[in-house]
Amino acid sequence: MGVTGKIRETGQAQDTRRRIMAIVGASSGNLVEWFDFYVYSFCALYFAPAFFPSGNTTTQLLNTAGVFAAGFLMRPIGGWFFGRLADRHGRRTSMLVSVYMMCGGSLVIAMLPTYAQIGALAPALLLIARLFQGLSVGGEYGTSATYMSEVALEGRRGFYASFQYVTLIGGQLCALLVLVILQQLLDAGQLKAWGWRIPFVVGAGAALVALNLRRSLEETTTAESRGNRDAGSFSGLWQHKRAFITVLGFTAGGSLVFYTFTTYMQKYLVNTAGMHAKTASNVMTGALFVFMLMQPLFGALSDRIGRRKSMICFGLFATCGTVPLLHALRDVTSPFAAFVLIVAALAIVSFYTSISGLIKAEMFPVQVRALGVGLSYAIANAIFGGSAEYVALWLKQIGTEPLFYWYVTMMCAIAGLVSLMMREPAKEGFLRDTN
């Protein structure tokens, strides 16, 4: 190999390392954000009585799920605010601000007085803190998805961009692992009294580490794209309304089935299948770990078969499999059987999650990419993903729980139809400024 070839090879290796480190930096903040967000859901079994005193477990969980869903309602605002910030002032700036917000929300929840101490003001303050976190995470998804897709290597973008969901699931998994450890060290009484506060403190501390890593990130946008008159604007986004509507269509089903088999599943195993809380936590820890490892595999598959085919597979398998899987999980008695069923469901979901951020990013030009990804995702996620637990628990309370299975199935069918009608996202000139 000549001198020129060696220099070129060295340059390519350095570029690859630089891109990988950028993905690691962006991923670290993503993991912390989602850890903080999901800690609420996983710890709800223990802090629900502190804020919503009632003798009925389903009612308590319904109230906490309502606050969980309210956090999702802030996501469209966060998607708009941080998407505009990222398109007009840079991805790095947007990602730093979102981590600051999430850290503050976690600290507030960790220090909140209970209902017994300050009465109705306690759940009101919990709601405010949750809305603050919802605003933050509403901006985190779109900006991190956009950033990671832009720094990923050409031809392997599906593989590298899948690490957004590796860290998103990793955040869920870490939240669950912290809870499992606390369940081993503390009894139920201690967890309900004060132990549930510990994960929120851990999350706030981890955010400081993520902030340092994100400060070192390189910006992926140019001054020209940020100065474009359409950058981060609704008028610029409206020029790509077909892409926006398409993303809404498949995100509605994707978010709903994702939250059904991840955050809600722990409660489903306890509240419907009758499984012990510790056992359910262990099952979900194992299932989420496998789910996390699936993401790069399914992302790499999308590089070979195309994003559209991956989404069609998701729509087809989710439509056919949701009702049988949820029925089987309702009557499951063996933790191992529950683990296998949940992993099977999550394998189907992986067709969507592994390329969720990337397929959205590939559908918008650079000057409105963060806004297009963040806002479309946030709207569909707020309406369908954030309400998943609340709808499931409400239908259970009125005695029609199986209707929830068909609701999820219907939304997955819609996602499949939208994917069938969409065009394969353009990959050429992905980083080029376009009008």
C-alpha positions in Angstrom: 0.0 0.0 0.0 1.4 3.4 -1.0 1.8 6.4 1.3 -1.3 8.0 0.0 -3.3 4.9 0.7 -2.0 4.6 4.2 -2.8 8.3 4.9 -6.3 7.7 3.6 -6.8 4.6 5.7 -5.5 6.4 8.8 -7.9 9.3 8.1 -10.8 6.9 7.7 -9.9 5.1 11.0 -9.7 8.4 12.8 -13.1 9.5 11.3 -14.7 6.2 12.4 -13.4 6.6 16.0 -14.5 10.2 16.1 -18.0 9.2 15.0 -18.2 6.4 17.5 -17.2 8.6 20.3 -19.8 11.2 19.3 -22.4 8.4 19.4 -21.2 7.4 22.8 -21.4 11.0 24.1 -24.9 11.5 22.7 -26.0 8.1 24.0 -24.8 8.7 27.5 -27.2 11.7 27.9 -29.9 9.7 26.2 -29.5 6.9 28.8 -29.6 9.3 31.7 -32.7 11.1 30.4 -34.7 7.9 30.0 -33.4 6.5 33.3 -34.9 9.5 35.0 -38.1 9.3 33.1 -38.7 5.6 33.6 -37.8 5.5 37.3 -41.2 7.1 37.9 -43.0 4.2 36.2 -41.0 1.4 37.8 -41.2 2.9 41.3 -44.9 3.7 41.1 -45.8 0.5 42.9 -44.1 1.9 46.0 -44.7 5.6 46.0 -48.3 5.6 44.8 -49.7 5.4 48.4 -47.5 8.3 49.5 -49.2 10.7 47.0 -52.6 9.0 46.3 -53.9 7.4 49.6 -56.4 4.7 48.8 -57.1 1.1 49.8 -57.4 0.0 46.1 -54.1 -0.8 44.3 -55.6 -0.3 40.8 -56.9 3.1 41.8 -53.5 4.2 43.1 -51.8 2.9 40.0 -54.4 4.6 37.8 -53.6 8.0 39.5 -49.9 7.6 39.1 -50.4 6.5 35.5 -52.5 9.6 35.0 -49.5 11.7 36.1 -47.2 9.6 33.9 -49.5 10.3 30.9 -49.6 14.1 31.8 -45.8 14.1 31.4 -46.3 12.9 27.9 -48.7 15.7 27.1 -45.7 18.1 27.5 -43.8 16.2 24.8 -45.2 18.1 21.8 -44.2 21.4 23.4 -40.7 19.9 24.1 -40.5 18.5 20.6 -41.3 21.9 19.1 -39.1 23.9 21.5 -36.0 21.7 21.4 -36.5 20.9 17.7 -36.5 24.6 16.8 -33.5 25.1 19.2 -31.6 22.3 17.5 -32.3 23.4 14.0 -31.5 27.1 14.6 -28.8 26.9 17.3 -27.3 23.4 16.9 -27.9 19.9 18.1 -25.3 20.1 20.9 -26.9 23.1 22.6 -30.3 21.5 22.5 -29.0 18.2 24.1 -27.3 20.1 26.9 -30.4 22.1 27.9 -32.6 19.0 27.9 -30.3 17.1 30.3 -30.3 20.1 32.7 -34.1 20.1 32.7 -34.4 16.3 33.4 -31.9 16.6 36.2 -33.9 19.3 37.9 -37.2 17.4 37.6 -35.6 14.3 39.2 -34.3 16.3 42.2 -37.7 17.8 42.8 -39.4 14.4 42.9 -36.7 13.0 45.2 -37.3 15.7 47.7 -41.2 16.0 47.5 -43.2 15.8 50.8 -45.9 13.2 50.9 -49.7 13.6 51.0 -49.7 13.0 54.7 -47.3 15.9 55.2 -48.8 18.6 52.9 -52.1 17.2 51.6 -53.3 17.7 48.1 -50.3 19.9 47.3 -48.1 16.8 47.2 -49.7 15.2 44.1 -49.9 18.7 42.5 -46.2 19.2 42.9 -45.5 15.7 41.6 -47.5 16.6 38.5 -45.5 19.8 38.0 -42.2 18.0 38.3 -43.4 15.3 35.9 -44.5 18.0 33.3 -41.1 19.5 33.6 -39.5 16.1 32.8 -42.0 15.6 30.0 -40.9 18.8 28.4 -37.2 17.7 28.6 -37.7 14.2 27.2 -39.9 15.5 24.5 -36.9 17.4 23.2 -34.4 14.7 23.9 -35.7 12.1 21.5 -35.8 14.2 18.4 -32.5 15.9 18.9 -30.6 12.8 19.9 -32.1 10.8 17.1 -31.2 13.5 14.6 -27.7 13.9 16.0 -26.9 10.1 16.0 -28.3 9.6 12.5 -26.1 12.5 11.3 -22.8 11.2 12.8 -23.4 7.5 11.9 -21.3 6.0 9.1 -22.8 5.9 5.6 -24.1 2.4 4.7 -24.2 1.4 8.4 -26.5 4.1 9.6 -29.1 1.6 10.7 -26.6 -0.2 12.9 -25.1 2.9 14.5 -28.4 4.8 14.9 -29.9 1.8 16.7 -27.8 2.7 19.7 -30.3 5.4 20.4 -32.7 2.7 21.5 -29.9 0.7 23.1 -29.5 3.6 25.5 -33.2 4.3 25.7 -33.8 0.7 26.7 -30.6 0.8 28.8 -32.2 3.7 30.7 -35.2 1.6 31.4 -33.0 -1.4 32.3 -30.9 0.6 34.7 -34.0 2.1 36.4 -35.3 -1.5 36.8 -31.9 -2.8 38.1 -31.7 -0.1 40.7 -35.2 -1.1 41.9 -34.3 -4.8 41.9 -31.2 -4.0 44.1 -33.3 -1.9 46.4 -35.9 -4.7 46.7 -33.1 -7.0 47.9 -31.7 -4.5 50.4 -34.9 -3.0 51.7 -38.3 -4.5 52.7 -41.6 -3.3 51.2 -42.2 -0.9 54.2 -38.9 0.8 53.8 -39.4 1.1 50.0 -42.8 2.7 50.5 -41.5 5.0 53.3 -38.4 6.4 51.7 -36.5 3.9 49.5 -38.3 4.9 46.4 -36.6 8.3 46.5 -33.1 6.8 46.0 -33.4 6.1 42.2 -34.4 9.7 41.6 -31.3 10.9 43.4 -29.1 8.5 41.4 -30.6 9.8 38.2 -30.0 13.4 39.0 -26.3 12.6 39.9 -25.8 10.7 36.6 -27.0 13.7 34.7 -24.0 15.6 35.8 -21.7 13.0 34.2 -23.7 13.1 30.9 -23.4 16.9 30.8 -19.6 16.7 30.8 -19.7 14.1 28.0 -22.1 16.1 25.9 -20.0 19.3 26.2 -17.3 17.6 24.1 -19.6 16.8 21.2 -19.0 18.2 17.8 -21.8 20.1 16.1 -23.2 18.3 13.0 -25.1 21.3 11.4 -23.5 24.2 9.5 -24.0 27.9 10.0 -25.6 27.9 6.6 -28.3 25.4 7.6 -28.9 27.1 10.9 -29.3 30.4 9.2 -31.7 29.1 6.6 -35.0 31.1 6.7 -36.9 27.8 7.1 -34.7 26.4 9.9 -36.8 25.1 12.7 -40.0 26.8 11.4 -43.5 25.5 10.9 -43.5 26.9 7.4 -40.4 24.9 6.5 -41.8 21.8 8.1 -45.2 22.2 6.2 -43.3 21.8 3.0 -42.8 18.1 4.1 -46.2 17.5 5.5 -46.5 14.0 3.9 -43.4 12.9 5.8 -44.8 14.4 9.0 -48.1 12.6 8.6 -46.4 9.3 7.8 -44.3 9.5 10.9 -47.4 10.3 13.0 -49.0 7.2 11.5 -46.4 4.6 12.3 -45.2 6.2 15.6 -48.8 5.9 17.1 -48.7 2.1 16.8 -45.0 1.8 17.5 -45.1 3.9 20.7 -48.3 2.2 22.0 -47.0 -1.4 21.6 -43.6 -0.4 22.9 -45.0 1.0 26.2 -47.4 -1.9 26.5 -44.6 -4.5 26.6 -42.1 -2.4 28.5 -43.3 0.0 31.2 -46.8 -1.3 31.6 -45.8 -5.0 31.5 -44.4 -5.0 35.0 -47.7 -3.8 36.4 -49.6 -6.2 34.1 -47.7 -9.2 35.5 -48.4 -8.1 39.1 -51.9 -6.7 38.8 -53.4 -9.1 36.2 -51.3 -12.3 36.1 -50.9 -12.2 39.9 -47.1 -12.4 39.9 -45.1 -11.2 42.9 -43.6 -7.7 42.4 -40.0 -8.9 42.9 -40.5 -11.8 40.4 -42.1 -9.4 37.8 -39.1 -7.1 38.2 -36.6 -9.9 37.6 -38.5 -11.1 34.5 -38.6 -7.6 33.1 -34.9 -7.0 33.8 -34.0 -10.1 31.8 -36.4 -9.3 29.0 -35.2 -5.7 28.7 -31.6 -6.8 28.6 -32.3 -9.1 25.7 -34.4 -6.3 24.0 -31.4 -4.0 24.3 -29.1 -6.4 22.6 -31.5 -6.9 19.8 -31.4 -3.3 18.6 -28.0 -3.3 16.7 -29.0 -6.6 15.0 -32.3 -5.3 13.7 -30.6 -2.0 12.9 -28.0 -3.8 10.8 -30.9 -5.8 9.2 -32.5 -2.5 8.0 -29.2 -1.6 6.3 -29.6 -4.7 4.2 -33.3 -4.9 3.5 -34.3 -1.2 3.8 -36.2 0.8 6.4 -39.6 0.4 4.7 -39.4 -3.4 4.7 -38.4 -3.4 8.4 -41.5 -1.3 9.2 -43.8 -3.5 7.2 -42.5 -6.5 9.1 -43.2 -4.7 12.4 -46.8 -3.8 11.3 -47.6 -7.4 10.2 -46.1 -9.3 13.1 -47.4 -6.9 15.7 -50.9 -7.0 14.3 -51.0 -10.8 14.3 -49.1 -11.4 17.6 -50.4 -8.8 20.1 -53.7 -10.4 21.1 -52.3 -14.0 21.5 -49.3 -12.8 23.5 -51.2 -10.6 25.9 -53.8 -13.4 26.4 -51.0 -15.8 27.1 -49.3 -13.4 29.6 -52.6 -12.9 31.4 -52.7 -16.5 32.4 -49.0 -17.2 32.7 -47.8 -18.9 35.9 -44.2 -19.6 35.2 -41.7 -16.7 35.3 -39.6 -18.4 32.5 -42.7 -18.7 30.3 -43.5 -15.0 31.0 -39.9 -14.1 30.0 -40.1 -16.0 26.7 -43.4 -14.5 25.8 -42.2 -10.9 26.5 -39.0 -11.5 24.6 -41.0 -12.7 21.6 -43.1 -9.5 21.8 -40.1 -7.3 22.1 -38.5 -9.0 19.1 -41.4 -7.9 17.0 -41.2 -4.4 18.5 -37.5 -4.3 17.6 -38.3 -4.0 13.9 -39.6 -0.5 14.8 -37.4 0.6 17.7 -34.1 -0.2 16.1 -34.7 2.3 13.3 -37.3 4.5 15.0 -35.2 7.7 15.1 -33.3 7.0 11.9 -36.3 6.4 9.6 -37.8 9.7 10.8 -34.6 11.6 10.3 -34.1 10.3 6.8 -37.5 11.7 5.8 -36.7 15.4 6.6 -34.1 17.8 5.2 -31.4 19.0 7.6 -32.9 22.5 8.3 -36.1 21.1 9.8 -34.9 17.6 10.7 -34.8 18.0 14.5 -38.2 19.8 14.5 -39.8 17.2 12.1 -38.5 14.2 14.1 -39.1 15.6 17.5 -42.6 17.1 17.0 -44.1 14.3 15.0 -42.8 11.7 17.4 -43.9 13.7 20.5 -47.5 14.2 19.3 -48.0 10.5 18.5 -46.2 9.4 21.6 -48.1 11.8 23.9 -51.5 10.6 22.6 -50.9 6.9 22.3 -47.7 5.9 24.1 -48.2 8.1 27.2 -51.8 6.9 27.6 -51.0 3.2 27.3 -50.9 2.4 31.0 -53.9 4.7 31.8 -56.1 3.1 29.1 -55.1 -0.4 30.1 -55.7 0.2 33.8 -59.0 2.0 33.1 -60.3 -0.9 30.9 -59.3 -3.3 33.6 -61.1 -1.3 36.3 -64.4 -1.4 34.4 -64.0 -5.1 33.6 -63.1 -5.0 29.9 -59.4 -5.5 29.9 -59.2 -7.6 26.7 -60.4 -4.5 24.8 -57.0 -3.1 25.4 -55.4 -6.0 23.4 -57.5 -5.2 20.4 -56.9 -1.4 20.7 -53.1 -2.1 20.5 -53.7 -4.5 17.6 -55.7 -1.9 15.7 -53.0 0.8 16.0 -50.3 -1.6 14.9 -52.4 -2.5 11.8 -52.6 1.2 11.0 -48.8 1.5 11.4 -48.4 -1.4 9.0 -50.7 0.2 6.4 -48.8 3.5 6.6 -45.5 1.7 6.2 -46.8 -0.2 3.2 -47.8 3.1 1.5 -44.7 5.1 2.3 -41.7 5.5 0.0 -38.3 4.2 1.0 -36.6 7.1 2.8 -33.8 8.8 0.8 -30.3 8.1 2.1 -28.3 9.9 -0.6 -27.2 13.5 0.3 -28.5 12.9 3.9 -26.4 15.8 5.4 -26.8 18.1 2.4 -28.7 21.3 3.1 -31.9 21.3 1.0 -34.7 23.7 0.5 
